[in-house]
């Protein structure tokens, strides 16, 4: 048996053991990562493109004459990818675009009371950077999840960075998303270039996308360093929690747990069920299915962080899940929507036997960039809103100001802000008895 984790019985644990069993894998903050990233940022700020060429040679072992991918190369990518891949991507694009299109907020323009008009304008962030990791598994799906909402939001300047050499699959997906500014730059140096700008790369206002420890650290440092630069979210290890009852399919559950575990050795997957037999069957299924998977070693490392927990009832499963606040939550029960109405903390939820999390990663529609590490208690998945700003507008007539003047004067004086009161008083006094409605 490859996966030897024992089944945990929730009510056999004391309060401290219950807390410990739900702890996430520790994210090690190594000092050498911080120091290295700090130096990279400084060099990119001072040396610009020269530093980027140096780090590309050092870290990626690639010598480039130009970071920017030519439009010709982007266009040719369509002829260099598999036809089934193209067909699948187009289906994915259609669904993701359709879902995100409905996230556009309505402009607010209302008369609060006679003489007071208030608006909310929705303005796209002008310039955004999308970071797409490279490596053994280039995340072309992340291009869809980042570029589509950026496009719908109306961002004028969208820059994509990915480590060299950028594979044709990423270039093709970028092409269908309408991205023309693509640069072969990876790591912390790419984030630094996007944040401060270089001779070749235009500075952006906000950067999006996952990455390794160096990319994450660069996002953190630059977010603190620059007042005109922000980041999407800090992504922790990927995670999945499944709530299952006696009607669940153990082979489906095992497959879902394994699919999420292959994201990385620090991923965490958890099963909550009041049915002991289901937990036992899932344990057997995991060991049966894992044998045929190519990323078996990564999965086994992730399974060390994972749990199969038997509870007293489904209500207890819901309470544990809400406390844990998983990035992904699968509810595989006879009546999943009865469970859904009690869920308050989760990044994305998948209902029933036929809704594997992997569909959400690629094609169903909602974004797969989600809050991790318990941040789903207060944070949401990526959406069109993240690529926009909301600006309020207020316009008062003299009549409108006259009507609220006494209240403003009263409240501002209570807060000992007499200059606030004066800004109203001086206007009202100038009106006398003549004011328009």
C-alpha angles and dihedrals in degrees: 000000000000099000107053103168110137123236109258121220106213097207092052089065127087120227094269092048090050090054092047096049089059097047115125122232109277117258103222113220102204119198093219090059091053093048094046093049092047090054093047091052092049093050094048090049092050103033104028115188092006090065091046093055090048095051093043089057093043101045104024098030089227127128113208132185093197131017095204116090110229121242088238091059091047091051093047092054088079089066094046102057131080117272092228089051091053092048092049093047092051090052090049092047091052094052097043092047092049093051095045093046088068091056093073108119122232119247111247119221115161142151103238091191133333108308097012119097120180130187140180115211121200110216124181118233100256101222128023135174124216117202116201117186119229125196127105093332112036106204102230088159088065089059089062093045093051105032098047097057090041089055095045090048089057100241106176099206118040117176123188122200126186133159117269134294095039108207121236092245091064091045092050093049090047089051095054088047089056098245113152103166104076123159131190097226126124142181130021090329090063092053090047092050092050092047100048104018129230136212089280105028121061117227115253132208098223136015128211135189145071128274147154127290092283093051091047092048091048091053091051096047095045092046088058095040101050127054094198097050130076139174136223103234141310107257118214126191115310118261143187132190123191126199110200137173132195091283093061124112109242094202090053091049093049091049091052093048091050094046092056093042091059091067090084146322091265095052117118129213126184135187120202117189138150088212114087092193091058090052091050093048091048090053090053092045092052091056091045096050099039092065091072098045122106095215094051095135093053091047093051091053090050092048089061086069093045135097141206105201128187115205135186096249145343092270088063089050090054092049092050092046093051090049092049094044098204126211089227125023124189117192109198103175137122092262106022095171090061087059093042094064089062097049114104104160123052139107097223131352129213118197130209138350096305102052109087117182090236089070088059090052092059122012123359096090115249118100120270094208098100141166114269140184093044096306089121086087087079109003134075136213120269116284143161088276090068089064094051141067127218116220122187123216126197128188125178130186119215087259091053092049093048091054095054098032098097092050093050092047091049096047096043092051090050087057089047091244100135092162088061089053091047092055087062098037095053091053095046092048090052090058099057104179095328116094135135128236 
